[in-house]
Amino acid sequence: MKRFILFIVIVVTFSLSGQYASLESFADETSVPKDKTAFKPGEWLKFRVHYGILNASYATLHLKSDTVDSIPVYHVVGKGKTTGFASIFFKVDDTYESYFDKKDGKPYRFVRKIYEGGYTKDVEINFDHNKEVAVLNDKKNNKQMNFKVEDSVQDLISAFYYLRNNYDFTDLVEGESLKLKVLYDDDGIFNFKLKYLGKEILKTKFGKVECLKFIPLVQSGRVFKEQESLALWVSNDRNKIPIRIKADLVIGAITADLDGFNGLTHQFQIIMD
């Protein structure tokens, strides 16, 4: 179970990795048609995470307005915690934050503070887009690292929201793998790949929801059973939010379901029988 909450946050973040596009083509927020905008300040998403038969944890994403150096930004706070019986065996308390530009989606700051069964991390990344550099400050180990970045690079959380406004369902081709560049940690920039498998209807606590199904290509052998052990489903509506995440691990399986939401920009689409 080690670091499974981190895994959930990562998956939720990437669940909308549809069609990747350069930030240079991102339209100004004021010019994006209302029916194209997928989110707004006040949006809140909650996910219930199961490990086998255990209701292991909850994860949330909360979007609000803020400023960085007088620049208007969106500020997202993602949290994950173990609950109940599961927390006795493996206590997790993770916080992820991202500050990204309201106009063009560029990330300015990324924060990662985690406690996972005794494993801790306290990292902050600050992006300077004029100098094309990102400075990672590892507060736990008192060290800094510089990374050269391009306009197309996102942090782990900002990528989620950026892509929600930057892909068209009609551009998704079943069976094709899609790519995204992300600066996440001291390992540097990595390429994330995602395969689109088509549409499925899921039964949820809210009713039946039409979804787009994806399989992220992950590293096998360490946590996952094989490279395609992870599957996720995204609502096929204008909100583009994660509905379900399922993963087969080396030991056991994890399922995360959308458990609550608030402040959606568009009506949540339920299929009526």
Phi and psi in degrees as a GROMACS rama.xvg file:
@    title "Ramachandran Plot"
@    xaxis  label "Phi"
@    yaxis  label "Psi"
@TYPE xy
-55.1345  126.417  LYS-2
63.3875  31.2442  ARG-3
-74.8027  -26.5543  PHE-4
-67.1552  -40.3581  ILE-5
-55.9694  -43.277  LEU-6
-58.1496  -45.457  PHE-7
-62.3923  -45.1849  ILE-8
-60.9734  -42.0801  VAL-9
-60.8292  -45.651  ILE-10
-64.7835  -45.1743  VAL-11
-58.6191  -41.5437  VAL-12
-60.4863  -43.1696  THR-13
-88.4372  2.30797  PHE-14
-65.5247  -14.4892  SER-15
-109.427  24.8763  LEU-16
-74.8437  78.3969  SER-17
-85.3776  -96.8692  GLY-18
-107.435  121.358  GLN-19
-79.8185  138.088  TYR-20
-139.768  156.017  ALA-21
-68.7203  145.731  SER-22
-60.497  -23.1624  LEU-23
-63.9906  -22.2488  GLU-24
-96.2537  0.721035  SER-25
-70.9036  125.553  PHE-26
-74.8937  149.911  ALA-27
-58.9545  138.025  ASP-28
-54.2664  -36.8314  GLU-29
-69.8193  -19.3448  THR-30
-101.65  -3.92959  SER-31
-75.9202  123.112  VAL-32
-55.6031  145.164  PRO-33
-57.3471  -37.7221  LYS-34
-75.1042  -8.18183  ASP-35
-96.535  -18.5631  LYS-36
-77.6498  125.172  THR-37
-92.7791  -15.328  ALA-38
-150.255  167.532  PHE-39
-154.15  162.596  LYS-40
-55.8698  139.981  PRO-41
102.867  -11.8943  GLY-42
-65.776  135.645  GLU-43
-138.812  128.58  TRP-44
-124.174  137.794  LEU-45
-126.687  136.008  LYS-46
-124.558  134.19  PHE-47
-98.1129  127.704  ARG-48
-110.112  128.282  VAL-49
-113.153  134.331  HIS-50
-115.032  102.929  TYR-51
64.5127  -124.679  GLY-52
-90.9459  -4.41517  ILE-53
-85.9689  137.525  LEU-54
-82.7389  88.7683  ASN-55
-77.6734  -35.6814  ALA-56
-168.035  176.358  SER-57
-128.933  146.703  TYR-58
-130.036  140.755  ALA-59
-132.199  153.708  THR-60
-131.175  123.917  LEU-61
-125.011  125.497  HIS-62
-107.805  130.885  LEU-63
-145.901  175.257  LYS-64
-93.7184  149.98  SER-65
-161.327  -173.524  ASP-66
-137.487  149.11  THR-67
-130.1  114.688  VAL-68
52.9542  45.2169  ASP-69
70.1805  6.65748  SER-70
-92.8119  125.813  ILE-71
-64.3816  127.41  PRO-72
-136.861  161.729  VAL-73
-87.2288  140.947  TYR-74
-122.015  116.764  HIS-75
-109.171  134.083  VAL-76
-118.837  119.378  VAL-77
-110.207  132.076  GLY-78
-130.393  145.354  LYS-79
-140.805  132.387  GLY-80
-141.514  143.191  LYS-81
-74.8447  153.428  THR-82
-135.774  159.826  THR-83
56.2103  -135.787  GLY-84
-62.0183  -36.7302  PHE-85
-62.7703  -33.5591  ALA-86
-69.6764  -17.273  SER-87
-68.4794  -37.2155  ILE-88
-90.8458  -30.4656  PHE-89
-153.734  98.7287  PHE-90
-84.0019  130.987  LYS-91
-130.621  135.959  VAL-92
-146.748  96.0553  ASP-93
-113.57  140.743  ASP-94
-132.705  130.196  THR-95
-124.868  136.005  TYR-96
-134.078  146.56  GLU-97
-140.306  139.388  SER-98
-119.43  118.395  TYR-99
-137.474  150.796  PHE-100
-61.0154  135.683  ASP-101
-70.6078  -24.0719  LYS-102
-89.25  -45.8963  LYS-103
-121.805  -0.366224  ASP-104
80.7168  2.73548  GLY-105
-68.2869  135.429  LYS-106
-75.9542  142.545  PRO-107
-112.429  -33.1423  TYR-108
-151.871  139.824  ARG-109
-132.332  132.888  PHE-110
-124.916  134.786  VAL-111
-134.282  112.363  ARG-112
-125.163  115.507  LYS-113
-132.894  147.638  ILE-114
-131.935  116.738  TYR-115
-136.265  92.7917  GLU-116
60.0621  34.874  GLY-117
99.0852  -18.3789  GLY-118
-82.9108  128.425  TYR-119
-126.415  155.883  THR-120
-153.425  140.499  LYS-121
-140.288  96.1641  ASP-122
-126.623  140.69  VAL-123
-132.121  132.218  GLU-124
-116.701  127.098  ILE-125
-114.463  129.124  ASN-126
-100.281  129.69  PHE-127
-114.974  98.594  ASP-128
-75.1933  -23.6158  HIS-129
-67.2677  -38.8225  ASN-130
-92.7612  -4.16843  LYS-131
54.8143  49.0052  GLU-132
-140.702  148.272  VAL-133
-123.518  131.648  ALA-134
-107.105  118.335  VAL-135
-96.3546  124.281  LEU-136
-109.345  106.965  ASN-137
-88.1864  96.5574  ASP-138
-71.1411  -32.372  LYS-139
-65.0866  -42.8367  LYS-140
-101.104  4.16316  ASN-141
53.6624  53.9388  ASN-142
-143.247  158.419  LYS-143
-125.337  150.525  GLN-144
-138.044  140.04  MET-145
-106.799  140.025  ASN-146
-128.897  134.951  PHE-147
-79.6766  128.349  LYS-148
-125.76  154.809  VAL-149
-109.228  171.226  GLU-150
-60.6974  -24.9641  ASP-151
-81.0908  -8.13976  SER-152
-82.6115  134.956  VAL-153
-118.087  165.676  GLN-154
-90.6621  176.476  ASP-155
-60.187  -41.0052  LEU-156
-85.7798  -43.8645  ILE-157
-61.8951  -28.7991  SER-158
-59.3116  -39.0345  ALA-159
-57.3543  -49.8195  PHE-160
-77.3443  -35.6724  TYR-161
-58.6918  -45.834  TYR-162
-71.7577  -24.9941  LEU-163
-63.5159  -26.8544  ARG-164
-100.657  7.02535  ASN-165
-135.05  29.7418  ASN-166
-143.246  151.786  TYR-167
-114.629  130.788  ASP-168
-54.3957  -33.8721  PHE-169
-69.4764  -16.0011  THR-170
-87.9915  -9.32942  ASP-171
-75.8596  128.631  LEU-172
-115.518  121.222  VAL-173
-59.7218  130.509  GLU-174
93.6918  -13.5833  GLY-175
-85.7184  148.801  GLU-176
-99.6831  136.133  SER-177
-111.159  157.384  LEU-178
-128.938  154.364  LYS-179
-151.053  139.187  LEU-180
-99.0051  131.627  LYS-181
-141.351  136.462  VAL-182
-100.343  116.39  LEU-183
-116.701  -45.394  TYR-184
-151.435  -164.821  ASP-185
-71.8701  -2.38369  ASP-186
-76.1052  -11.7629  ASP-187
91.1807  -161.131  GLY-188
-80.0755  133.924  ILE-189
-129.71  157.387  PHE-190
-97.9721  120.928  ASN-191
-99.3608  131.8  PHE-192
-113.348  143.725  LYS-193
-141.26  128.935  LEU-194
-104.303  130.635  LYS-195
-91.7948  128.53  TYR-196
-110.107  -4.3618  LEU-197
114.087  -165.452  GLY-198
-102.259  146.271  LYS-199
-144.311  152.71  GLU-200
-104.179  123.408  ILE-201
-108.26  144.87  LEU-202
-89.3735  124.025  LYS-203
-126.021  176.275  THR-204
-65.8798  -17.655  LYS-205
-94.2535  -13.0109  PHE-206
127.237  -169.389  GLY-207
-79.7655  134.248  LYS-208
-129.508  129.504  VAL-209
-77.907  130.728  GLU-210
-129.416  160.106  CYS-211
-100.26  131.73  LEU-212
-103.627  135.642  LYS-213
-130.071  154.1  PHE-214
-125.818  109.52  ILE-215
-71.8292  142.258  PRO-216
-89.4579  112.384  LEU-217
-116.304  165.869  VAL-218
-75.8462  127.195  GLN-219
-90.5361  160.637  SER-220
99.6486  -33.423  GLY-221
-91.8858  -49.5954  ARG-222
-122.015  -42.6744  VAL-223
-93.8813  154.134  PHE-224
-65.9941  -41.9207  LYS-225
-153.827  177.866  GLU-226
-63.3256  -29.645  GLN-227
-113.435  43.6431  GLU-228
-83.6994  -8.09921  SER-229
-111.103  132.627  LEU-230
-133.425  147.753  ALA-231
-144.761  153.125  LEU-232
-126.65  132.164  TRP-233
-118.427  139.163  VAL-234
-60.0597  131.614  SER-235
-88.5959  63.042  ASN-236
-144.384  -172.351  ASP-237
-77.501  -11.2815  ARG-238
-78.6713  -36.2841  ASN-239
56.3368  57.9079  LYS-240
-111.4  151.714  ILE-241
-64.7916  137.315  PRO-242
-108.955  -43.6866  ILE-243
-149.029  144.98  ARG-244
-131.661  131.743  ILE-245
-137.133  135.901  LYS-246
-142.196  134.706  ALA-247
-93.8456  119.495  ASP-248
-99.0003  173.582  LEU-249
-58.9716  -38.8191  VAL-250
-124.449  109.91  ILE-251
83.174  -167.809  GLY-252
-146.471  153.657  ALA-253
-121.763  137.498  ILE-254
-130.03  132.614  THR-255
-123.355  127.18  ALA-256
-120.055  144.331  ASP-257
-59.909  124.637  LEU-258
-113.734  -20.3454  ASP-259
-168.159  157.278  GLY-260
-156.017  159.155  PHE-261
-157.526  150.4  ASN-262
71.3468  27.1762  GLY-263
-67.9962  147.167  LEU-264
-72.6684  -34.5647  THR-265
-123.162  162.952  HIS-266
-65.5888  134.725  GLN-267
-72.9379  123.41  PHE-268
-86.4641  117.944  GLN-269
-113.074  134.448  ILE-270
-79.4373  122.652  ILE-271
-91.296  128.912  MET-272
